[in-house]
Amino acid sequence: MPVEEFVAGWISGALGLVLGHPFDTVKLLGFFKGMSFPIASIAVVNSVLFGVYSNTLLVLTATAHQERRAQPPSYTHIFLAGCTGGFLQAYCLAPFDLIKVRLQNQTEPMAQPGSPPPQYRGPVHCAASIFREEGYRGLFRGAWALMLRDTPTMGVYFLTYEGLCRQYTPEGQNPSSATVLVAGGFAGIASWVAATPLDVIKSRMQMDGLRRRVYQGVLDCMVSSVRQEGLGVFFRGVTINSARAFPVNAVTFLSYEYLLRLWG
Ligand SMILES: CN(C)C(=N)NCCC[C@H](N)C(=O)O
């Protein structure tokens, strides 16, 4: 199994994250002050996404990444490979994402004076407490919602990227850096627009069980959220997610393509 796509995915994910840092700081009220946890988690997850995507294409089309400009895979294969990458990345992402959501939600009430001390002291303490109080399965709370979110979303992500690259590149040639930046940026936006409804549900599922269980499952969470807050609930955060997604994914794809061309 070729591994350079995993390594390129790791590095490009980390670079994208550094660029998205100011947005994450705004979104998460200072949780991303320290960079080591997000770099470790997002880089690993991006490595799985890009590595699995490229290796799935290899299985489906029998072409390595160096041959794909001359023999472009079909859009169906690109979508299926993206979905496979998304499904597996969601599994790896689940515990990291849970910790992020739990820490984020304890930061918000702390903004008020006289509020109680935080329940978790940091990412490691948070993981250990969840494991102790909710067991191994507790670390994967909301993982189904994450898989539902990321499987089709990653299909859309790679489909948008490849579609735009092909549109603006002469046949058989590599896309220019400007094309990669624009295609990567729009792929990021398309993926976040597709992901936001389930992103909202996933975060609610991950907070569930902290004090008492509120939702019976993903469907129950969707229905009660819409009943209480209307359909607009599915688009909460879509603007900031999209604003962040453009630069992050432009840089992610540019560095990914650059590294793969560098390594031949
Ligand atoms: C859940 N969604 C929409 C995605 N994972 N989309 C792909 C972009 C990933 C990139 N690291 C980012 O944070 O934008």
The ligand as a Gaussian input file, in Angstrom:
#p B3LYP/6-31G(d) Opt

LIG

0 1
 C      -16.509000      17.719000       8.293000
 N      -15.988000      18.365000       7.136000
 C      -16.863000      19.186000       6.386000
 C      -14.724000      18.135000       6.711000
 N      -13.990000      17.438000       7.378000
 N      -14.405000      18.618000       5.531000
 C      -13.125000      18.395000       4.913000
 C      -12.195000      19.476000       5.284000
 C      -11.324000      19.106000       6.394000
 C      -10.452000      20.239000       6.817000
 N       -9.478000      19.718000       7.727000
 C      -11.241000      21.343000       7.506000
 O      -11.188000      21.397000       8.732000
 O      -11.891000      22.147000       6.856000

